[in-house]
Amino acid sequence: MDALFWERERRANFTRKKSLDGLHYITIPDEILELQPACNSEEINNCLTDLRDLSSCKIVNLTGYTNTDLKLTYGTANINILSDFDIHYTNLVTLLQKLAELLHKNGEDVHAITVLEFAISTGTDVSKSYYLLAQLYQENGTPEKISSLIQQAQNINSLLRDSIVQTLQKLA
């Protein structure tokens, strides 16, 4: 097993640079960037400012891919750029979760749902995003939307997928 790993890593280290045009770049929608909740706390404003700053960065969800996978697919010369894209993604889903929790805490569930639906659409594996969105669907009289949430969770590229799906199925 170790020999296979090291052979794969050796091949990855000699893979030539390839185009990144085929990546699925994530754009933060204007409806989130221009969000104007009634409760304009400093924490909410900070999240929105950070999201606006992040919107100028290239963001790609690379969850579930190893550095070896990325080097084999896009070349060794791209690994630092890809790492930056992934860091931006991690920052994005962390900010979206924090913002959604703050909005929910302040009774802004319509905005929280918008934020969480976007987070889920990016393929996040932040389990709290799925669980809070399912809770909000139940509280807002749309529990049937949980089945769509389960389908989206089944498509994420993460070790957390099965756990998230099982928890959502219990909530449905």
Secondary structure, DSSP 8 states (H G I E B T S, - for coil): -HHHHHHHHHHHHT------TTS-B----HHHHT---SS--HHHHHHHHHHHHHTTS--B--TT--HHHHHHHH-GGGHHHHHHHHHHHHHHHHHHHHHHHHHHHTT-HHHHHHHHHHHHHTT---HHHHHHHHHHHHHTT-TTHHHHHHHHHHT--STTHHHHHHHHHHH-
